[in-house]
């Protein structure tokens, strides 16, 4: 459904963040993109959704294809109209609007405006808490409620592909679990394809079908969730698991292993 | 007492017009954080266009009024596209300077086309004053009030419920997030400027009906700035209430204090009140505080 081919992204014409990034998101699946801070995960999402330009970034090489059509990386409006919706990092709800107005803002590009009422109800089905807060000013919602609102707002656009940027950011573990299970449910019920960027590898891999690991602006590893989870390096670096128990520093080979990925 | 009521009523009407023009300031500030110093010139040009339509082309007032609205909207769109769009993403100060330049330019254009002499707006509303209890109100005042309230009502509904209204408020809140919803921030800017130009020209036409037209009408733009700041630059209800406060104070000061000191207090008072209120409420009466979750 979505193909990134050798994409290069540069900020301010000097800072090269994505160095030949290739990625494939199959229709109807959940794909997760893992990586540490500064690996270029958010830039990847921005390149897809067209939000690069407002951050002074641009795609300098490669191309992005969505359903067989080239995407213009500087046109968020076009991307939303074609069915790509990014839920930005840090929730970014419209603070001075009510919950319901936020949902309506999410439906901005919809042309079948008669169905909006029933769609709002559908969002409340997923997030019953939001229904109780519908007239509340969004800025005063708790972090978890805001994240639910951000995802609900995305649902209002009826996207084919939803890009989620760190939905777990700053939330309590229990809430994070709830939100991820709802993401899975959205994928199953609505058939929405989902690309989720996460730091919480454990959780992301628990709902995804396919995973990519990024370092330094390119993909260093990819595979089905099963292969990733059983991979030695992933277990150690991203899941914090080790089969060998505690090891002495003398045996640590992190450095060399990382080196091999980067090559 | 009758004198007081009389002054209050005319202040109320004046205030409603201020409120309308202040709405233009607030909209532009909300959408782009910039202050539009050309607001007064929008008002001036709109008024002259209406005047020309009515007195030179003898178009009935209602039709002229609607044509003026259309012209102002077009002027707002044009100005946004040509002058302000290049400033998107540039420092706010540059944008404010651009509006300052724009104000000189538009003021100059108005002088070239219409001269600087005071011209009387042809009689549109009936002349006989209405008597409400003990006070006499001229029909112009009543009609101004009606028009202002209808427009304010229409705009509040527009912002509250319409798709574009919600988009405008969204992008005032968080431009990036609005972009990610597929909201065209450019379109939002354009509509904002069109509305700002429209409300100013309505304000101008109403004032012209009360006081006549000359190039000093543009200074209303400057006078309305304290109104907008008083209410909180980013609050629409604030602008409306601020308009009434300043209008009534001005009228009362003009009636009671000016005769004692030989005039001039009327012009200064809005600014004095502004300073006093800002000392107590630095965000203005209804200015939005940053929402912070604790």
Interface residues (C-beta under 8 A of the other chain):
Chain A: X49 X51 X54 X76 X77 X79 X80 X81 X85 X86 X88 X92 X93 X94 X95 X96 X97 X101 X102 X104 X105 X106 X108 X109 X113 X137 X139 X140 X142 X143 X153 X157
Chain B: X89 X163 X166 X167 X169 X170 X172 X173 X174 X175 X176 X177 X178 X179 X180 X181 X182 X183 X184 X288 X291 X293
